[in-house]
Amino acid sequence: MADCRIVNASAAKAVEEINTIASSYSTVGQEFLDAITNAISAMEGEAKDALQKFFTKVVNDFVVDQLPSAIEGMANLLEQNRENFEDVDRQLAESISGGA
């Protein structure tokens, strides 16, 4: 069986950093969409309409919602695992000390 070790403070810090990254992706994604919207604003015709629809529906959903949510999900998974390790460590300590 492989050794299992988690450094609680490092894991907690990583969760914070990952959540910050997720927020940054959302912000930068919106900035990207704003830049695209500005870039095509002078266009006219069906191509512009198609581009605008594609960016506001498909790309927006991915870069502003889905990608940041996926990253937040990874942070939540790491946090849940960190909490589980913390709980198991506490339970082992209580077992060893007889609950005292």
HELIX and SHEET records of a PDB file:
HELIX    1   1 ASN A    8  ILE A   40  1                                  33    
HELIX    2   2 GLU A   46  LYS A   53  1                                   8    
HELIX    3   3 PHE A   54  VAL A   59  3                                   6    
HELIX    4   4 ASN A   60  ASN A   60  1                                   1    
HELIX    5   5 ASP A   61  GLN A   66  3                                   6    
HELIX    6   6 LEU A   67  SER A   97  1                                  31    
END                                                                             
